[in-house]
Amino acid sequence: METNINKEYVKLHISVLLAGLTGILGKLISLNAIYLVWYRLFLSFLIFYIILFFLKKLPRESFVEGLKISGLGALLGLHFLFFFASIKYANVAVGVVCYSLEGFFTAIFEPIIYKKPFSRNNVLCSLIAVAGISLIFHIDTHFRLGILLGVVSAALIAFYTILNKLVGEQKSSKNMLFYELWGGALFLSAIVIVAVFCGMNFEIPSLINFSYLFILAFFCTIGLYILQIHVLRTLSAFTVSLYGNFEPIYGILLAVIFLKEGQQLSISFYTGMALILLSVFLQSFVSARKCTNAKCNN
């Protein structure tokens, strides 16, 4: 049992590494955030559909269940929209640091949705992570809009993670992802139609943008969310969210290497990174103790 739990943590960590790459790709893709997210979801759904079609494993859900899962996809698409808008209006550091507030929002939302007492350990770990986030990035007045958009995106992904566990507990990762991508693509298509109707120019990606979009769709969407949906069957939504705090570390380090954002980092970054790591290790320690005393219900 312990070996299986360790495998789930490895899968979770890989998914967070892929998530850290999304911010870089979002900055490199020179498209409006609305079109970026629309192309990402539409391309992800198309690739996934083709894969399942040739494998003869196209999922089938009832209309009601399909509608529920598609609704989760719309919520995921909305998160994507706010996340990439945060990066576009600020930078990768702002977007990924704000994303780390997911654990904080999950510690608040999960007990309310599941109607259970607040966990002091979860709240403590979240507060440590929030303290780390506040040290990683010094708020600048011209980044305020990007920060606000990033905070909203974190709240949305926390809500999505909890509902995803609630709806998808008895469903396959394949079915969940298929209908979520379908729902997200439809939702963003509606937004694109409204945007074009309101006068926004339609954007067609260049060859380099399309290459980045393919990586974003195949690896950082299909691969990432299959992993996360799968691990949610074993690990709690809070644990998944807390491990998401690794994303700003990966994202910022990649931004330093590829986008030269190193001038924004200082001793505060390294102190904040240490606090974020501490919050993850504390949660892992608590989960490990529960695993030995109970039935590994993380």
C-alpha positions in Angstrom: 0.0 0.0 0.0 2.8 2.4 0.9 4.5 1.7 -2.5 1.3 2.6 -4.3 1.0 5.9 -2.3 4.6 6.8 -3.2 3.8 6.2 -6.9 0.9 8.6 -6.7 3.1 11.2 -5.2 5.6 10.8 -8.1 2.8 11.2 -10.6 1.6 14.3 -8.7 5.1 15.8 -8.8 5.4 15.2 -12.5 2.1 16.9 -13.1 3.3 19.9 -11.1 6.4 20.1 -13.2 4.3 20.2 -16.3 2.2 22.8 -14.7 5.3 24.9 -14.1 6.0 24.8 -17.8 2.6 26.3 -18.8 3.5 29.8 -17.6 6.6 29.9 -19.8 4.6 28.7 -22.8 1.8 31.2 -22.0 4.3 34.0 -22.1 6.0 32.7 -25.3 2.7 32.4 -27.2 1.9 35.8 -28.7 -1.8 35.5 -28.6 -4.5 37.2 -26.6 -5.4 35.2 -23.5 -8.9 34.4 -24.8 -7.6 32.9 -28.0 -4.6 31.2 -26.3 -7.0 29.3 -24.0 -9.5 28.6 -26.8 -6.8 27.1 -29.0 -5.3 25.2 -26.1 -8.6 23.5 -25.2 -9.8 23.0 -28.7 -6.5 21.4 -29.8 -6.3 19.3 -26.6 -9.8 17.9 -27.2 -9.0 17.2 -30.9 -5.8 15.4 -30.0 -7.4 13.4 -27.2 -10.4 12.5 -29.4 -8.1 11.2 -32.2 -6.1 9.1 -29.7 -9.2 7.6 -28.2 -10.9 7.1 -31.6 -8.0 5.0 -32.9 -7.7 3.1 -29.7 -11.5 2.5 -29.9 -12.0 3.8 -26.4 -14.2 6.8 -26.9 -16.0 7.4 -23.5 -19.7 7.3 -23.0 -21.6 9.0 -20.2 -25.3 9.7 -19.7 -26.5 13.1 -20.7 -26.7 14.3 -17.0 -23.3 12.9 -16.1 -21.7 14.3 -19.3 -23.3 17.7 -18.5 -21.8 17.7 -15.0 -18.3 16.8 -16.2 -18.6 19.4 -19.0 -19.5 22.0 -16.4 -16.2 21.2 -14.7 -14.5 21.8 -18.0 -16.0 25.2 -18.3 -14.8 26.0 -14.8 -11.3 24.8 -15.8 -11.4 26.9 -18.9 -12.3 29.9 -16.8 -9.3 29.2 -14.6 -7.0 29.0 -17.6 -8.4 32.3 -18.9 -7.6 34.2 -15.6 -4.3 32.4 -15.2 -3.0 33.4 -18.7 -4.5 36.9 -18.4 -2.5 37.3 -15.2 0.7 36.3 -17.1 -0.1 38.6 -20.0 -0.9 41.6 -17.8 2.1 41.0 -15.4 4.6 38.2 -15.9 5.2 34.5 -15.3 6.4 35.1 -11.7 3.1 36.9 -10.8 0.9 34.3 -12.4 2.6 31.2 -10.9 3.1 32.7 -7.5 -0.6 33.7 -7.3 -1.5 30.2 -8.4 0.1 28.9 -5.2 -2.8 30.3 -3.3 -4.8 27.3 -4.5 -3.8 25.4 -1.3 -5.0 28.3 0.8 -8.4 28.5 -1.0 -8.8 24.7 -0.9 -8.2 24.7 2.9 -11.2 27.1 3.1 -13.5 25.6 0.4 -13.1 21.9 1.1 -14.5 21.8 4.6 -17.4 24.0 3.6 -18.3 21.8 0.5 -17.8 18.5 2.4 -19.4 19.9 5.6 -16.6 18.8 7.8 -14.5 20.7 10.4 -11.5 22.8 9.4 -8.2 21.0 9.7 -5.7 23.0 11.8 -2.9 21.2 10.0 -4.2 22.1 6.6 -4.8 25.7 7.6 -1.3 25.9 9.2 0.4 24.5 6.1 -1.5 26.9 3.9 -0.6 29.9 6.0 3.1 28.9 5.8 2.8 28.7 2.0 1.0 32.1 1.8 3.8 33.5 3.9 6.3 32.1 1.4 4.4 33.5 -1.5 4.4 37.0 0.0 8.1 36.8 0.3 8.8 35.5 -3.2 7.3 38.4 -4.9 7.2 42.1 -3.9 3.9 43.6 -5.0 4.5 46.4 -7.6 1.7 48.9 -8.4 1.8 48.2 -12.1 1.3 44.5 -11.4 -1.9 44.9 -9.4 -4.3 43.8 -12.2 -2.1 40.8 -13.0 -2.1 39.9 -9.3 -5.9 40.2 -8.9 -6.4 38.0 -12.0 -3.9 35.5 -10.6 -5.7 35.3 -7.2 -9.1 34.7 -9.0 -7.5 31.9 -11.0 -6.2 30.3 -7.8 -9.7 30.4 -6.3 -11.2 28.9 -9.4 -8.7 26.0 -9.7 -9.2 25.2 -6.0 -12.9 25.0 -6.5 -12.4 22.9 -9.6 -10.1 20.4 -7.8 -12.6 19.8 -5.0 -15.6 19.4 -7.4 -13.5 17.2 -9.7 -12.8 14.8 -6.8 -16.5 14.9 -5.8 -17.8 14.2 -9.4 -15.1 11.9 -10.7 -14.5 9.6 -7.7 -16.2 6.7 -9.5 -15.2 7.6 -13.0 -12.2 6.9 -15.2 -9.6 9.6 -15.8 -10.2 9.1 -19.5 -13.9 9.9 -19.3 -13.4 12.9 -17.0 -10.7 14.5 -19.2 -12.6 13.9 -22.4 -15.8 15.6 -21.2 -13.9 18.3 -19.4 -12.0 19.2 -22.5 -15.2 19.2 -24.5 -17.0 21.4 -22.0 -14.0 23.8 -21.8 -13.7 24.0 -25.6 -17.4 24.8 -25.9 -17.3 27.4 -23.1 -14.3 29.2 -24.7 -15.9 29.0 -28.1 -18.9 30.9 -26.8 -16.5 33.5 -25.3 -14.6 33.8 -28.6 -17.9 34.3 -30.5 -18.9 37.1 -28.1 -15.4 38.7 -28.2 -15.4 38.7 -32.1 -19.0 40.1 -32.1 -17.8 42.9 -29.8 -15.1 43.9 -32.2 -12.0 41.8 -31.1 -9.9 40.7 -34.1 -9.7 37.0 -34.7 -6.2 35.7 -34.3 -4.6 32.8 -36.2 -1.5 31.3 -34.6 1.8 31.5 -36.5 3.9 28.3 -37.0 6.0 28.9 -33.8 2.9 29.8 -31.8 1.2 26.6 -33.1 4.3 24.6 -32.0 4.1 26.0 -28.5 0.3 25.4 -28.4 0.8 21.7 -29.4 3.2 21.2 -26.5 0.8 23.1 -24.2 -2.1 20.9 -25.4 -0.5 17.5 -25.5 1.9 17.5 -22.5 0.7 20.3 -20.3 -3.0 19.6 -20.7 -3.7 16.0 -21.6 -0.7 14.6 -19.8 -1.0 16.9 -16.8 -4.7 16.5 -16.1 -4.8 12.7 -16.6 -2.2 12.5 -13.9 -4.0 14.9 -11.6 -7.4 13.3 -12.1 -5.9 9.9 -11.4 -4.1 10.9 -8.2 -7.2 12.6 -6.8 -8.7 9.1 -6.3 -6.0 8.3 -3.7 -4.8 11.7 -2.4 -7.0 14.4 -1.0 -7.8 17.6 -2.9 -5.8 19.6 -0.3 -2.7 17.5 -0.8 -2.9 17.9 -4.6 -3.4 21.6 -4.1 -0.6 21.9 -1.7 1.8 20.2 -4.0 0.8 22.8 -6.5 3.0 25.1 -4.5 5.9 23.6 -6.3 4.7 25.3 -9.5 6.0 28.8 -8.7 9.4 27.4 -7.9 9.6 25.6 -11.3 7.8 28.4 -13.1 10.1 31.1 -11.8 13.3 29.2 -12.3 12.2 28.5 -15.9 11.3 32.2 -16.3 14.8 33.1 -15.0 16.5 30.8 -17.5 14.4 31.4 -20.6 12.7 34.8 -20.0 15.4 36.6 -18.0 13.1 37.5 -15.1 16.0 37.0 -12.6 16.1 40.7 -11.8 12.8 40.3 -9.8 14.4 37.7 -7.5 16.2 38.5 -4.2 16.8 36.9 -0.9 13.0 37.1 -0.4 12.6 34.6 -3.2 14.9 32.0 -1.6 13.3 32.5 1.8 9.8 32.2 0.3 10.8 29.1 -1.7 12.0 27.5 1.5 8.7 28.2 3.3 6.7 26.7 0.3 8.9 23.6 0.4 8.4 23.4 4.2 4.6 23.6 3.8 4.7 20.7 1.3 7.0 18.5 3.5 4.9 19.2 6.6 1.8 18.0 4.7 3.6 15.0 3.4 4.7 14.1 6.9 1.2 14.4 8.3 -0.2 12.4 5.4 2.4 9.7 6.0 1.5 9.4 9.6 -2.2 9.1 8.7 -1.2 6.4 6.2 0.4 4.3 8.9 -2.4 4.8 11.4 -5.3 4.4 9.1 -5.9 3.2 5.5 -3.8 5.7 3.6 -6.8 8.0 3.1 -4.8 11.1 2.3 
